[in-house]
Amino acid sequence: MTQFAKKLRGILEKAGKLDAATGETLLAQSVTEKRPFTEVLVKKGVASEHELIVLIAKAANIPPIDLGKVVVNKEVLEAVPADVARDYGIFPVDKIGSMITVAIANPFDILKLDDIRIITGCQLRPVVSTAEEIEKVLAKALQKDDTSVGDLLQSFDDGDVELKDGTVEEDNTDLAAISDEESPVVKLVNKMILDACNVGASDIHIEPFEKRVIVRYRKDGAMYQAMELPKRMQNNITSRIKIMSKLDIAEKRKPQDGKFQMKIGNKAIDFRVSILPVVWGEKTVFRILDSSNLALDIRSLGFESKSMEDYMWACAQPYGMILVTGPTGSGKSTTLYSAVKHIAAPDINLVTVEDPVEYQLEGINQVPVNPKAGLTFGAALRSILRQDPDVVLLGEIRDQETLEIAIKAALTGHQVLSTLHTNDAPSTITRMIDMGMDPFMVASATLLIAAQRLGRKLCPNCKKRVEISKDVLLRLGFTEADLQQPQEFYEPVGCPRCNGGYKGRFALLETMRMTDTVKRMVVERAHIAEVKKQALSEGMLTLRRCGLLNAGRGKTSLQEVEATTMAD
């Protein structure tokens, strides 16, 4: 440590924080008192802990880190043996493949870093903190795994979290089972929800195993572990969630779906709940529906200009059907809601049929499907058409009956917006015909088919510029004309501010207009490959093409494009 202390003294003298005589005195004091030099400097007011970290980081040309704001998964901690972390005074922050990000107080100790590389078998990405902060967070992280609920909730204040009544239908559930707002179970569930909302998670998974319960959050499309709970808490947690969702707490053998709303701070957030029996109990999944995060301005969705032009054109038509396709969680609802908000006007009667109603929109009639009461998509749509609508949003087309009514509505002067589960825009034509629709009706009713995916954005704080060979770019789908334009490619690195090198997501939209030529090909039952070829000749941008354009701008990585989209 003496060599590091001398190095640090030189850094402070160069920065004008310390003169030579004072530096020598304080260095001698740290040796005499057997205290870290950094501790002595902070105590004497030479520099704050934050200033020391920044100065060391600048001198070593590596980033600083505030460990007090870092939440580390158990898998990351296990990447470095506990005794090695203690003996070498390091703290593992993140792990991506064979790269570990470690906080270290002395980044100039090359021998120590080499030892850690050999022990872990991984490459290291050092970040700077102080020895005191590393020791503090390391001691906390290496505590007994079975943390008591009391310890977990010690610093949690749920004053801003409130379960709102009246968001679902009343039933005869006994609310006395777990209703004490001061009980550890209630506080624990509130903490899970509040933490997930604070980090911007879209889903919460509570997963029971033989000897433990794991809580994981999904953020930016990727799952990560948030906490581990004692097995004894499992049934109480599930019962509490069932009561919040107005579900049957005695039923443990069948899946149950419910919903509830909570007021968090000044926002009312809706939660959709699914409970599923698994081997070691019941798994619970929350879908977080925060309407404040809903981008309702159609122009803020970030689509390519051609895709946006097609989508806006379809929304401007007086009648016809607009379909947005893609897997669950690909942002279809957001895209449709933005269209609804764009179309909505005082002189338009706009009605939606949804299962469930995900976001409540002011001034729009929204009908929740209720199969138990006989209100299916088909039944609701029939009733709605007798309510003199101009525009109808169908949450999803699931069967032949609903598709048939939707097509007939589009052919009789209504604008219909809906979703369908297909892989790309052209294959949606085949899917509708396979569901029993006449090709002439499909061609006549449909205005636009869009396929959507969500890609992850690269973290702007740590992304790394890379050079990609021309052969690789051409293989991926770039054209010679593309390569004549400036292109910048980056790859994910990973830092404390992001999730594995990515932060946030963006939408990819493939739009296929039903032009006269495409309609004629559909009626003539042309092969779907020919329909796609025609659409491409008319300017359609495929999902892969949209992804490549964004990769060339440095918005995402080529790895993410390959993982998200199929080759053309």
LUMDRENZA-954921 format. One record per residue (C-alpha): residue number from 1; residue in one letter; x, y, z. Coordinates in steps of 0.02 Angstrom, whole numbers, plus 50000, padded with zeros to 5 digits. Example, Ala and Ser with C-alpha at 12.3 -4.5 7.8 and 13.67 -1.06 7.14 Angstrom:
REC zanu papa  east north    up
REC    1    a 50615 49775 50390
REC    2    s 50684 49947 50357
***
This chain:
REC zanu papa  east north    up
REC    1    m 50000 50000 50000
REC    2    t 50150 50113 50028
REC    3    q 50187 50122 49841
REC    4    f 50006 50166 49806
REC    5    a 50008 50298 49943
REC    6    k 50162 50378 49865
REC    7    k 50080 50372 49695
REC    8    l 49922 50452 49766
REC    9    r 50024 50587 49852
REC   10    g 50102 50631 49684
REC   11    i 49930 50637 49602
REC   12    l 49866 50756 49736
REC   13    e 50020 50867 49725
REC   14    k 50001 50878 49537
REC   15    a 49817 50924 49558
REC   16    g 49862 51062 49681
REC   17    k 49773 50977 49826
REC   18    l 49931 50946 49928
REC   19    d 50104 51019 49949
REC   20    a 50259 50909 49969
REC   21    a 50285 50940 50155
REC   22    t 50104 50909 50204
REC   23    g 50100 50755 50095
REC   24    e 50253 50682 50182
REC   25    t 50178 50718 50353
REC   26    l 50010 50637 50313
REC   27    l 50095 50487 50233
REC   28    a 50198 50461 50391
REC   29    q 50040 50478 50496
REC   30    s 49951 50343 50398
REC   31    v 50099 50224 50425
REC   32    t 50110 50263 50611
REC   33    e 49923 50245 50642
REC   34    k 49910 50095 50524
REC   35    r 49766 50176 50432
REC   36    p 49739 50189 50244
REC   37    f 49815 50347 50168
REC   38    t 49647 50387 50087
REC   39    e 49560 50384 50257
REC   40    v 49688 50505 50328
REC   41    l 49667 50621 50179
REC   42    v 49478 50625 50196
REC   43    k 49486 50652 50384
REC   44    k 49608 50798 50363
REC   45    g 49496 50877 50231
REC   46    v 49625 50869 50092
REC   47    a 49495 50793 49975
REC   48    s 49328 50707 49988
REC   49    e 49310 50522 49951
REC   50    h 49225 50564 49786
REC   51    e 49366 50682 49735
REC   52    l 49497 50549 49773
REC   53    i 49406 50421 49666
REC   54    v 49392 50543 49521
REC   55    l 49577 50594 49531
REC   56    i 49638 50413 49540
REC   57    a 49522 50362 49397
REC   58    k 49585 50506 49289
REC   59    a 49767 50464 49324
REC   60    a 49740 50280 49284
REC   61    n 49627 50319 49134
REC   62    i 49489 50203 49194
REC   63    p 49311 50248 49250
REC   64    p 49261 50285 49430
REC   65    i 49113 50203 49516
REC   66    d 48996 50243 49661
REC   67    l 48973 50072 49743
REC   68    g 48835 50139 49853
REC   69    k 48721 50145 49701
REC   70    v 48765 49974 49629
REC   71    v 48652 49821 49646
REC   72    v 48750 49661 49609
REC   73    n 48674 49492 49567
REC   74    k 48726 49338 49665
REC   75    e 48798 49258 49507
REC   76    v 48918 49404 49487
REC   77    l 48977 49390 49668
REC   78    e 49010 49206 49643
REC   79    a 49124 49244 49494
REC   80    v 49262 49293 49617
REC   81    p 49294 49180 49769
REC   82    a 49250 49269 49931
REC   83    d 49423 49245 50007
REC   84    v 49505 49315 49850
REC   85    a 49392 49469 49853
REC   86    r 49435 49499 50037
REC   87    d 49622 49467 50021
REC   88    y 49644 49572 49865
REC   89    g 49521 49708 49917
REC   90    i 49414 49701 49760
REC   91    f 49227 49698 49728
REC   92    p 49148 49613 49574
REC   93    v 49022 49731 49495
REC   94    d 48968 49645 49334
REC   95    k 49006 49495 49225
REC   96    i 48975 49478 49038
REC   97    g 49038 49315 48964
REC   98    s 49221 49302 49016
REC   99    m 49237 49486 49061
REC  100    i 49221 49538 49245
REC  101    t 49206 49719 49299
REC  102    v 49293 49739 49468
REC  103    a 49305 49888 49584
REC  104    i 49482 49913 49646
REC  105    a 49563 50046 49754
REC  106    n 49737 50033 49676
REC  107    p 49723 50018 49487
REC  108    f 49913 50037 49470
REC  109    d 49948 49867 49550
REC  110    i 49971 49767 49390
REC  111    l 50030 49611 49483
REC  112    k 49870 49604 49586
REC  113    l 49762 49619 49430
REC  114    d 49863 49481 49346
REC  115    d 49836 49367 49497
REC  116    i 49648 49395 49490
REC  117    r 49645 49359 49303
REC  118    i 49733 49192 49333
REC  119    i 49622 49144 49481
REC  120    t 49456 49185 49395
REC  121    g 49508 49134 49219
REC  122    c 49424 49294 49156
REC  123    q 49476 49459 49080
REC  124    l 49460 49607 49197
REC  125    r 49385 49778 49172
REC  126    p 49439 49881 49324
REC  127    v 49343 50029 49393
REC  128    v 49401 50140 49536
REC  129    s 49331 50156 49712
REC  130    t 49410 50177 49884
REC  131    a 49472 50036 49996
REC  132    e 49348 50088 50132
REC  133    e 49198 50084 50014
REC  134    i 49252 49917 49939
REC  135    e 49272 49841 50112
REC  136    k 49101 49905 50165
REC  137    v 49002 49840 50015
REC  138    l 49099 49677 50012
REC  139    a 49058 49641 50195
REC  140    k 48875 49677 50161
REC  141    a 48869 49570 50003
REC  142    l 48954 49420 50084
REC  143    q 48834 49411 50230
REC  144    k 48735 49251 50256
REC  145    d 48630 49217 50101
REC  146    d 48470 49186 50199
REC  147    t 48446 49369 50241
REC  148    s 48306 49395 50365
REC  149    v 48154 49490 50305
REC  150    g 48186 49616 50443
REC  151    d 48359 49655 50372
REC  152    l 48289 49664 50195
REC  153    l 48157 49790 50247
REC  154    q 48265 49888 50369
REC  155    s 48291 50038 50254
REC  156    f 48129 50021 50157
REC  157    d 47998 50156 50179
REC  158    d 47832 50111 50097
REC  159    g 47747 50274 50139
REC  160    d 47731 50316 49954
REC  161    v 47657 50147 49907
REC  162    e 47470 50122 49923
REC  163    l 47355 49985 49856
REC  164    k 47207 50067 49770
REC  165    d 47035 49991 49798
REC  166    g 46899 49975 49668
REC  167    t 47011 49931 49520
REC  168    v 46932 49759 49500
REC  169    e 46762 49686 49534
REC  170    e 46721 49649 49716
REC  171    d 46699 49469 49771
REC  172    n 46687 49373 49934
REC  173    t 46875 49355 49967
REC  174    d 46919 49366 50151
REC  175    l 47035 49515 50158
REC  176    a 47079 49479 50339
REC  177    a 47200 49340 50288
REC  178    i 47347 49454 50251
REC  179    s 47289 49633 50264
REC  180    d 47394 49711 50402
REC  181    e 47490 49850 50315
REC  182    e 47627 49840 50447
REC  183    s 47662 49654 50425
REC  184    p 47830 49600 50350
REC  185    v 47743 49509 50206
REC  186    v 47647 49664 50151
REC  187    k 47803 49772 50164
REC  188    l 47906 49644 50069
REC  189    v 47784 49636 49923
REC  190    n 47775 49826 49921
REC  191    k 47965 49833 49915
REC  192    m 47974 49713 49766
REC  193    i 47849 49819 49670
REC  194    l 47929 49986 49715
REC  195    d 48105 49926 49672
REC  196    a 48046 49856 49505
REC  197    c 47959 50020 49460
REC  198    n 48111 50122 49512
REC  199    v 48230 50024 49398
REC  200    g 48109 50030 49252
REC  201    a 48069 49844 49248
REC  202    s 47926 49782 49139
REC  203    d 47894 49619 49233
REC  204    i 47921 49541 49406
REC  205    h 47945 49353 49420
REC  206    i 47929 49266 49590
REC  207    e 47995 49090 49566
REC  208    p 47986 48952 49699
REC  209    f 48122 48819 49709
REC  210    e 48157 48678 49831
REC  211    k 48247 48781 49964
REC  212    r 48227 48962 49911
REC  213    v 48120 49089 49819
REC  214    i 48201 49193 49682
REC  215    v 48135 49363 49628
REC  216    r 48188 49418 49454
REC  217    y 48150 49575 49356
REC  218    r 48141 49595 49167
REC  219    k 48220 49757 49110
REC  220    d 48251 49804 48928
REC  221    g 48196 49630 48878
REC  222    a 48327 49538 48985
REC  223    m 48299 49449 49151
REC  224    y 48408 49473 49305
REC  225    q 48397 49418 49486
REC  226    a 48343 49553 49608
REC  227    m 48332 49461 49773
REC  228    e 48329 49290 49856
REC  229    l 48200 49255 49993
REC  230    p 48179 49121 50125
REC  231    k 48071 48973 50073
REC  232    r 47961 48997 50227
REC  233    m 47896 49162 50154
REC  234    q 47833 49082 49993
REC  235    n 47651 49044 50037
REC  236    n 47626 49209 50129
REC  237    i 47692 49309 49981
REC  238    t 47581 49218 49857
REC  239    s 47428 49237 49969
REC  240    r 47460 49423 49988
REC  241    i 47470 49445 49799
REC  242    k 47310 49345 49775
REC  243    i 47218 49457 49897
REC  244    m 47284 49613 49808
REC  245    s 47223 49540 49642
REC  246    k 47055 49480 49712
REC  247    l 47098 49297 49676
REC  248    d 47054 49137 49769
REC  249    i 47188 49109 49902
REC  250    a 47127 48931 49933
REC  251    e 47151 48878 49751
REC  252    k 47328 48814 49726
REC  253    r 47306 48686 49587
REC  254    k 47243 48795 49444
REC  255    p 47316 48946 49354
REC  256    q 47239 49112 49402
REC  257    d 47245 49283 49319
REC  258    g 47205 49448 49400
REC  259    k 47251 49630 49412
REC  260    f 47267 49772 49537
REC  261    q 47321 49952 49541
REC  262    m 47442 50038 49659
REC  263    k 47479 50220 49690
REC  264    i 47668 50242 49691
REC  265    g 47715 50420 49731
REC  266    n 47597 50524 49626
REC  267    k 47569 50392 49492
REC  268    a 47434 50258 49480
REC  269    i 47514 50103 49404
REC  270    d 47418 49950 49346
REC  271    f 47482 49773 49371
REC  272    r 47426 49618 49278
REC  273    v 47454 49459 49379
REC  274    s 47473 49278 49323
REC  275    i 47490 49136 49450
REC  276    l 47542 48964 49387
REC  277    p 47565 48802 49487
REC  278    v 47743 48734 49465
REC  279    v 47841 48593 49549
REC  280    w 47889 48688 49707
REC  281    g 47734 48794 49731
REC  282    e 47655 48935 49631
REC  283    k 47752 49050 49516
REC  284    t 47691 49229 49507
REC  285    v 47723 49352 49365
REC  286    f 47674 49536 49369
REC  287    r 47664 49639 49210
REC  288    i 47693 49822 49254
REC  289    l 47582 49938 49153
REC  290    d 47642 50115 49186
REC  291    s 47542 50229 49072
REC  292    s 47662 50374 49109
REC  293    n 47794 50279 49008
REC  294    l 47677 50256 48860
REC  295    a 47738 50354 48709
REC  296    l 47571 50407 48635
REC  297    d 47644 50531 48511
REC  298    i 47652 50429 48351
REC  299    r 47800 50531 48290
REC  300    s 47904 50489 48445
REC  301    l 47907 50302 48412
REC  302    g 48069 50315 48314
REC  303    f 48021 50214 48160
REC  304    e 48117 50229 47996
REC  305    s 48048 50369 47887
REC  306    k 47975 50247 47758
REC  307    s 47891 50143 47894
REC  308    m 47822 50299 47978
REC  309    e 47757 50365 47811
REC  310    d 47665 50201 47778
REC  311    y 47592 50195 47954
REC  312    m 47533 50376 47950
REC  313    w 47455 50348 47778
REC  314    a 47354 50200 47843
REC  315    c 47296 50296 47997
REC  316    a 47232 50435 47883
REC  317    q 47117 50319 47783
REC  318    p 46930 50326 47822
REC  319    y 46906 50136 47826
REC  320    g 47004 49975 47811
REC  321    m 47107 49863 47924
REC  322    i 47280 49897 48000
REC  323    l 47368 49745 48075
REC  324    v 47522 49750 48186
REC  325    t 47603 49579 48207
REC  326    g 47740 49509 48318
REC  327    p 47771 49405 48474
REC  328    t 47714 49448 48649
REC  329    g 47810 49594 48721
REC  330    s 47862 49668 48554
REC  331    g 47776 49835 48581
REC  332    k 47622 49805 48473
REC  333    s 47504 49882 48601
REC  334    t 47606 50041 48613
REC  335    t 47607 50059 48423
REC  336    l 47418 50034 48413
REC  337    y 47382 50151 48559
REC  338    s 47486 50286 48475
REC  339    a 47379 50265 48318
REC  340    v 47220 50275 48422
REC  341    k 47280 50434 48507
REC  342    h 47328 50507 48338
REC  343    i 47160 50466 48259
REC  344    a 47051 50514 48409
REC  345    a 46951 50674 48386
REC  346    p 46787 50747 48455
REC  347    d 46695 50704 48294
REC  348    i 46751 50521 48294
REC  349    n 46673 50378 48393
REC  350    l 46820 50267 48441
REC  351    v 46796 50103 48537
REC  352    t 46922 49972 48594
REC  353    v 46899 49789 48642
REC  354    e 47043 49723 48748
REC  355    d 47092 49576 48858
REC  356    p 47131 49657 48975
REC  357    v 47124 49847 48954
REC  358    e 47309 49884 48974
REC  359    y 47306 50074 48976
REC  360    q 47156 50184 49012
REC  361    l 47141 50325 48885
REC  362    e 47040 50481 48918
REC  363    g 46891 50507 48803
REC  364    i 46896 50333 48724
REC  365    n 46770 50195 48756
REC  366    q 46866 50040 48811
REC  367    v 46780 49871 48830
REC  368    p 46865 49733 48934
REC  369    v 46835 49556 48870
REC  370    n 46753 49440 48997
REC  371    p 46740 49261 48929
REC  372    k 46660 49197 49091
REC  373    a 46513 49315 49062
REC  374    g 46506 49271 48877
REC  375    l 46589 49432 48820
REC  376    t 46718 49364 48698
REC  377    f 46809 49466 48565
REC  378    g 46680 49410 48435
REC  379    a 46530 49449 48545
REC  380    a 46600 49617 48598
REC  381    l 46642 49664 48419
REC  382    r 46464 49622 48361
REC  383    s 46391 49734 48497
REC  384    i 46513 49874 48461
REC  385    l 46465 49878 48278
REC  386    r 46288 49919 48335
REC  387    q 46358 50067 48434
REC  388    d 46393 50168 48276
REC  389    p 46584 50168 48287
REC  390    d 46702 50253 48166
REC  391    v 46861 50168 48228
REC  392    v 46878 50001 48319
REC  393    l 47034 49937 48407
REC  394    l 47036 49749 48436
REC  395    g 47167 49696 48562
REC  396    e 47201 49534 48467
REC  397    i 47127 49427 48329
REC  398    r 47129 49251 48401
REC  399    d 47006 49151 48298
REC  400    q 46913 49139 48134
REC  401    e 46754 49217 48203
REC  402    t 46841 49376 48262
REC  403    l 46941 49391 48101
REC  404    e 46784 49371 47994
REC  405    i 46690 49507 48090
REC  406    a 46842 49623 48085
REC  407    i 46860 49604 47896
REC  408    k 46674 49634 47868
REC  409    a 46683 49789 47978
REC  410    a 46831 49854 47877
REC  411    l 46733 49824 47716
REC  412    t 46580 49918 47779
REC  413    g 46655 50088 47817
REC  414    h 46746 50060 47983
REC  415    q 46929 50079 48021
REC  416    v 46991 49925 48116
REC  417    l 47157 49911 48208
REC  418    s 47216 49746 48281
REC  419    t 47360 49626 48314
REC  420    l 47401 49452 48251
REC  421    h 47542 49332 48296
REC  422    t 47648 49307 48140
REC  423    n 47834 49323 48104
REC  424    d 47833 49455 47968
REC  425    a 47714 49563 47867
REC  426    p 47695 49457 47708
REC  427    s 47662 49294 47802
REC  428    t 47512 49377 47885
REC  429    i 47419 49361 47718
REC  430    t 47446 49172 47721
REC  431    r 47391 49163 47902
REC  432    m 47226 49250 47869
REC  433    i 47188 49140 47718
REC  434    d 47233 48984 47821
REC  435    m 47107 49044 47952
REC  436    g 46970 49024 47820
REC  437    m 46961 49199 47744
REC  438    d 46931 49224 47558
REC  439    p 47086 49303 47475
REC  440    f 46976 49435 47390
REC  441    m 46906 49492 47558
REC  442    v 47080 49494 47638
REC  443    a 47149 49600 47495
REC  444    s 46999 49718 47492
REC  445    a 46990 49747 47681
REC  446    t 47175 49767 47726
REC  447    l 47263 49935 47716
REC  448    l 47430 49897 47799
REC  449    i 47518 49752 47884
REC  450    a 47661 49794 48002
REC  451    a 47780 49675 48091
REC  452    q 47865 49739 48248
REC  453    r 48011 49693 48361
REC  454    l 48101 49781 48502
REC  455    g 48290 49797 48495
REC  456    r 48404 49846 48637
REC  457    k 48496 50013 48630
REC  458    l 48681 50015 48666
REC  459    c 48731 50103 48826
REC  460    p 48805 50272 48773
REC  461    n 48923 50270 48923
REC  462    c 49019 50111 48883
REC  463    k 48989 50058 48703
REC  464    k 49148 50020 48607
REC  465    r 49184 50066 48425
REC  466    v 49230 49917 48316
REC  467    e 49283 49892 48137
REC  468    i 49183 49764 48036
REC  469    s 49249 49692 47874
REC  470    k 49158 49727 47712
REC  471    d 49126 49541 47682
REC  472    v 49038 49521 47849
REC  473    l 48930 49675 47820
REC  474    l 48877 49614 47649
REC  475    r 48836 49442 47720
REC  476    l 48727 49522 47854
REC  477    g 48626 49616 47723
REC  478    f 48711 49783 47691
REC  479    t 48719 49837 47509
REC  480    e 48865 49912 47415
REC  481    a 48769 50077 47414
REC  482    d 48754 50070 47605
REC  483    l 48941 50049 47625
REC  484    q 48972 50207 47523
REC  485    q 48887 50303 47665
REC  486    p 48971 50340 47834
REC  487    q 48942 50194 47953
REC  488    e 48992 50178 48138
REC  489    f 48979 50010 48223
REC  490    y 48987 49979 48409
REC  491    e 48980 49829 48525
REC  492    p 48917 49812 48705
REC  493    v 49041 49821 48849
REC  494    g 48944 49837 49011
REC  495    c 48957 49961 49154
REC  496    p 48865 49999 49318
REC  497    r 48745 50114 49226
REC  498    c 48676 49983 49107
REC  499    n 48618 49804 49091
REC  500    g 48755 49705 49004
REC  501    g 48803 49845 48886
REC  502    y 48625 49893 48839
REC  503    k 48510 50027 48908
REC  504    g 48332 50052 48844
REC  505    r 48246 49983 48689
REC  506    f 48184 50047 48522
REC  507    a 48056 49984 48396
REC  508    l 48089 49904 48227
REC  509    l 47939 49912 48110
REC  510    e 47918 49822 47944
REC  511    t 47771 49895 47848
REC  512    m 47688 49821 47694
REC  513    r 47558 49929 47606
REC  514    m 47421 49835 47515
REC  515    t 47450 49919 47349
REC  516    d 47347 49875 47194
REC  517    t 47484 49758 47133
REC  518    v 47499 49669 47300
REC  519    k 47310 49653 47313
REC  520    r 47301 49575 47139
REC  521    m 47437 49450 47186
REC  522    v 47342 49402 47345
REC  523    v 47181 49376 47249
REC  524    e 47275 49268 47123
REC  525    r 47348 49167 47269
REC  526    a 47528 49207 47222
REC  527    h 47662 49124 47328
REC  528    i 47706 49226 47482
REC  529    a 47887 49240 47423
REC  530    e 47826 49329 47266
REC  531    v 47717 49445 47369
REC  532    k 47867 49488 47478
REC  533    k 47976 49517 47324
REC  534    q 47846 49638 47254
REC  535    a 47832 49730 47420
REC  536    l 48021 49749 47428
REC  537    s 48023 49819 47252
REC  538    e 47897 49949 47311
REC  539    g 48012 50005 47452
REC  540    m 47963 49896 47600
REC  541    l 48097 49894 47736
REC  542    t 48112 49723 47819
REC  543    l 48145 49702 48005
REC  544    r 48324 49650 47968
REC  545    r 48349 49802 47858
REC  546    c 48282 49920 47994
REC  547    g 48398 49838 48119
REC  548    l 48551 49856 48007
REC  549    l 48514 50040 47977
REC  550    n 48510 50069 48165
REC  551    a 48670 49969 48191
REC  552    g 48757 50077 48061
REC  553    r 48708 50231 48160
REC  554    g 48782 50159 48320
REC  555    k 48613 50142 48403
REC  556    t 48624 49954 48428
REC  557    s 48748 49814 48394
REC  558    l 48755 49693 48248
REC  559    q 48742 49551 48376
REC  560    e 48576 49621 48436
REC  561    v 48511 49639 48258
REC  562    e 48554 49457 48220
REC  563    a 48471 49400 48383
REC  564    t 48312 49502 48354
REC  565    t 48278 49483 48167
REC  566    m 48281 49347 48035
REC  567    a 48394 49359 47883
REC  568    d 48303 49417 47726
***
